[in-house]
């Protein structure tokens, strides 16, 4: 289902972790002022977890947490060796070409009908898989623009269940990453549609506030920063 302009403007796409925190469209311009500030600039705020002094950048883009608390909250590694081994064994046998999206979608998923600031974490595996794939393609091809991403996401969203559509390289990579996430998690078709639409709305919102590469630059800053902190 194609979303109208008003839906795109009203629904904030900066979710926790991937988009750090919910934000209304009228707040976008104000928060964009701090995205490029350093982590030790304008230290006038406190981490909501440990009360440590944090910068304006962390307040706006790290869910009001210091780097350590933010990483522990959203990106802490799983210490359960048995679970890691089980996942590795599953991955060894997984070939996305052998599965269709329909085969991998479960009959029962999250049961959530709309993604919002309180439930975004439940969709993080799907959201992060889609966005990381987009980021990697942009890292290899800086001629890409937000408009390219928007069209590809529309194509994936509208045709992902079809066997007759020819996707481009990035779209195929997104679909294969989605297949892996569906293989490892319990998501249904509704969850998948919501997740793709969420990223699509994000791309539209950032394009409208940040220019032709507003979204691509945003996720690049986010994933590059993750790499530096990892």
Secondary structure, DSSP 8 states (H G I E B T S, - for coil): ----HHHHHHS----TTTS-S---HHHHHHHHTTTTS-TTSS--EE-TTT--EE-HHHHHHTTT--HHHHHHHHH-----HHHHHHHHHHHHT--GGG--HHHHS-SS----SS--TTTGGGGHHHHHHHHHHHHHHHHH-TT--HHHHHHHHHHHHHHTT-SS----HHHHHHHHHHHHHHHHS---HHHHHHHHHHHHHHHHHHHHHH-TTHHHHHHHHHHHHHHHH-
